[in-house]
Amino acid sequence: MTTTEKWPGRVALMVAHCAGMVDLVALPVWVGTLITAYGFDPQQAGALATLFLVGAVIASVFFAPQFNRINGRLAATGGFAIAALAFVLASTQTAFGPLAAAHTLAGLSAGTALSFTHGTIGRSTNPHRLFATVGTALGVFAIIFLGATPNIIAAVGGAALFQVFAGVMALAAIVTALLFPKPANLEIAGTSAVPQKIGRAVWAGILGVSTMALIQAMVFSFVQQIGTDRGFGMQAVTGVLIALGFVNLFPAPLAAILQNRLKAEKVVLAGPVVQAAIALLIMLSVSFVPYAAGALLFTAVMIFTHTFAFGLLSRLEGTGRALAATPAMLMVGSAIGPILGGTLVKFSGYPAIGIAACLFALIAVGLFSQARLREDAALQAAA
C-alpha cells in the first residue's frame, strides 16, 4: 500500500478531498438548480443541501473515534461508491421526499469516506502542507466544475447536476480503491495506547472551524441566486463562478508557502473577520462590480484560514481523531448554513445574511482565541 509521502497516495487523497468536499465548490449551483430547475423555494432548496451535509456530519461523528481501528481504503472506497449510487437515484427523482432521502444517503456515505481521508492527511509527516496540496486540487476541480456544470444543466436539465455528482463520486471510489494510502506515521509513540480525552483548546478550534463553515455555506449557497435576482444575468454570474475557481487555486499553496512565516493562531483570528466583511459586501451590493469582487474572494478566505486551522489542530491533537472529524466540523456548520440562509432570505431578504455573518464571525473569533498550543500540548505533540 502507498503512503501519504508517495505521490500515488497523495493523488488518491486529492481526488477524495475534491469528491468529499464537493459542497464547498458546488453549493451555489446546487441550490440554484434546485430553485430554478426543480421549482423549490429557497428554504426547501437549502434544506436538501442541508440533508446531505447533516448526513456527512453524522457519519464523521460516528467514524472519527474509530479512525485508527478501521481500514481507511475500504471505508473510503465503499463510502464513495454508495454516494455515487445515491446521486444516480437522485437524478431520477423530482419530488422533495425522494430527493431528501437520496441527499441524506449520499451525505452519510461521502462523509464516511471524507473522514478517513482527512484523518489520513492529519497523520502525515506535514499535515499543513499536505492539506494545502489537496486544497490546491480542490481549486482545480472548482474551475472544471463551475466552468462546465452550469452549461450542462442549461442544456440537459436539472438532473444533470446529480449525474455529475455521481460521476465524481464514482471516480473517487475507483481511485481510492487503487491508491488510497496508509498514514505515514501510524507507529508514532503513544498512538497504540488508549487515546487521551480531547482537550478544551482542540474543541475550541473545532467549533471555530464549524462557525466559519456556517458563514461560508450560508453566504455561498446564494451567490448564484443573488446575482440573477439582482439582474446581473446568468452569463455574467457564471463567469464570476468560473473566475472564482481560478482564484481558489492560490490560497492553499499560499498557505503552504507562509506556513513558517505566519502564526496559525493569528491567521485563524483574522479569517472570520475578513470572511464577514466580504459577506456583507456580497449581500449589500446592488451593482455587479462589488458583488463580483466579493464573490471571487469569499471562498479563498475559508480555504486559506482552514489550512492553518488544520495544521494547528494537528499539533493540538496528534492521534488523527480530531482531524478525522474534519467533515463534521466543516459540515455541521455547512449543514445549518443553506437552510438558515434560505430562511433569512425568505423572510428578511439577502442583507439579513450579511448581518448574520458578522454575528457568527464574532463567535468564531472568540472560539479561536481559545485554540492555542499551550505548554502541555506542545510537550505531548513533541513526545
Secondary structure in CASP SS format (residue, H / E / C, confidence):
PFRMAT SS
TARGET T0000
AUTHOR 0000-0000-0000
METHOD secondary structure of the structure
MODEL  1
M C 1.00
T C 1.00
T E 1.00
T C 1.00
E C 1.00
K C 1.00
W H 1.00
P H 1.00
G H 1.00
R H 1.00
V H 1.00
A H 1.00
L H 1.00
M H 1.00
V H 1.00
A H 1.00
H H 1.00
C H 1.00
A H 1.00
G H 1.00
M C 1.00
V H 1.00
D H 1.00
L H 1.00
V H 1.00
A H 1.00
L H 1.00
P H 1.00
V H 1.00
W H 1.00
V H 1.00
G H 1.00
T H 1.00
L H 1.00
I H 1.00
T H 1.00
A C 1.00
Y C 1.00
G C 1.00
F C 1.00
D C 1.00
P H 1.00
Q H 1.00
Q H 1.00
A H 1.00
G H 1.00
A H 1.00
L H 1.00
A H 1.00
T H 1.00
L H 1.00
F H 1.00
L H 1.00
V H 1.00
G H 1.00
A H 1.00
V H 1.00
I H 1.00
A H 1.00
S H 1.00
V H 1.00
F H 1.00
F H 1.00
A H 1.00
P H 1.00
Q H 1.00
F H 1.00
N H 1.00
R H 1.00
I C 1.00
N C 1.00
G H 1.00
R H 1.00
L H 1.00
A H 1.00
A H 1.00
T H 1.00
G H 1.00
G H 1.00
F H 1.00
A H 1.00
I H 1.00
A H 1.00
A H 1.00
L H 1.00
A H 1.00
F H 1.00
V H 1.00
L H 1.00
A H 1.00
S C 1.00
T C 1.00
Q C 1.00
T C 1.00
A C 1.00
F H 1.00
G H 1.00
P H 1.00
L H 1.00
A H 1.00
A H 1.00
A H 1.00
H H 1.00
T H 1.00
L H 1.00
A H 1.00
G H 1.00
L H 1.00
S H 1.00
A H 1.00
G H 1.00
T H 1.00
A H 1.00
L H 1.00
S H 1.00
F H 1.00
T H 1.00
H H 1.00
G H 1.00
T H 1.00
I H 1.00
G H 1.00
R C 1.00
S C 1.00
T C 1.00
N C 1.00
P H 1.00
H H 1.00
R H 1.00
L H 1.00
F H 1.00
A H 1.00
T H 1.00
V H 1.00
G H 1.00
T H 1.00
A H 1.00
L H 1.00
G H 1.00
V H 1.00
F H 1.00
A H 1.00
I H 1.00
I H 1.00
F H 1.00
L H 1.00
G H 1.00
A H 1.00
T H 1.00
P H 1.00
N H 1.00
I H 1.00
I H 1.00
A H 1.00
A H 1.00
V H 1.00
G C 1.00
G C 1.00
A H 1.00
A H 1.00
L H 1.00
F H 1.00
Q H 1.00
V H 1.00
F H 1.00
A H 1.00
G H 1.00
V H 1.00
M H 1.00
A H 1.00
L H 1.00
A H 1.00
A H 1.00
I H 1.00
V H 1.00
T H 1.00
A H 1.00
L H 1.00
L H 1.00
F C 1.00
P C 1.00
K E 1.00
P C 1.00
A C 1.00
N C 1.00
L C 1.00
E C 1.00
I C 1.00
A C 1.00
G C 1.00
T C 1.00
S C 1.00
A C 1.00
V C 1.00
P C 1.00
Q C 1.00
K C 1.00
I C 1.00
G C 1.00
R H 1.00
A H 1.00
V H 1.00
W H 1.00
A H 1.00
G H 1.00
I H 1.00
L H 1.00
G H 1.00
V H 1.00
S H 1.00
T H 1.00
M H 1.00
A H 1.00
L H 1.00
I H 1.00
Q H 1.00
A H 1.00
M H 1.00
V H 1.00
F H 1.00
S C 1.00
F C 1.00
V H 1.00
Q H 1.00
Q H 1.00
I H 1.00
G H 1.00
T H 1.00
D H 1.00
R C 1.00
G C 1.00
F C 1.00
G C 1.00
M H 1.00
Q H 1.00
A H 1.00
V H 1.00
T H 1.00
G H 1.00
V H 1.00
L H 1.00
I H 1.00
A H 1.00
L H 1.00
G H 1.00
F H 1.00
V H 1.00
N C 1.00
L C 1.00
F C 1.00
P H 1.00
A H 1.00
P H 1.00
L H 1.00
A H 1.00
A H 1.00
I H 1.00
L C 1.00
Q C 1.00
N C 1.00
R C 1.00
L C 1.00
K C 1.00
A H 1.00
E H 1.00
K H 1.00
V H 1.00
V H 1.00
L H 1.00
A H 1.00
G H 1.00
P H 1.00
V H 1.00
V H 1.00
Q H 1.00
A H 1.00
A H 1.00
I H 1.00
A H 1.00
L H 1.00
L H 1.00
I H 1.00
M H 1.00
L H 1.00
S C 1.00
V C 1.00
S C 1.00
F H 1.00
V H 1.00
P H 1.00
Y H 1.00
A H 1.00
A H 1.00
G H 1.00
A H 1.00
L H 1.00
L H 1.00
F H 1.00
T H 1.00
A H 1.00
V H 1.00
M H 1.00
I H 1.00
F H 1.00
T H 1.00
H H 1.00
T H 1.00
F H 1.00
A H 1.00
F H 1.00
G H 1.00
L H 1.00
L H 1.00
S H 1.00
R H 1.00
L H 1.00
E C 1.00
G C 1.00
T C 1.00
G C 1.00
R H 1.00
A H 1.00
L H 1.00
A H 1.00
A C 1.00
T H 1.00
P H 1.00
A H 1.00
M H 1.00
L H 1.00
M H 1.00
V H 1.00
G H 1.00
S H 1.00
A H 1.00
I H 1.00
G H 1.00
P H 1.00
I H 1.00
L H 1.00
G H 1.00
G H 1.00
T H 1.00
L H 1.00
V H 1.00
K H 1.00
F H 1.00
S H 1.00
G C 1.00
Y C 1.00
P H 1.00
A H 1.00
I H 1.00
G H 1.00
I H 1.00
A H 1.00
A H 1.00
C H 1.00
L H 1.00
F H 1.00
A H 1.00
L H 1.00
I H 1.00
A H 1.00
V H 1.00
G H 1.00
L H 1.00
F H 1.00
S C 1.00
Q C 1.00
A C 1.00
R C 1.00
L C 1.00
R C 1.00
E H 1.00
D H 1.00
A H 1.00
A H 1.00
L H 1.00
Q H 1.00
A H 1.00
A H 1.00
A C 1.00
END
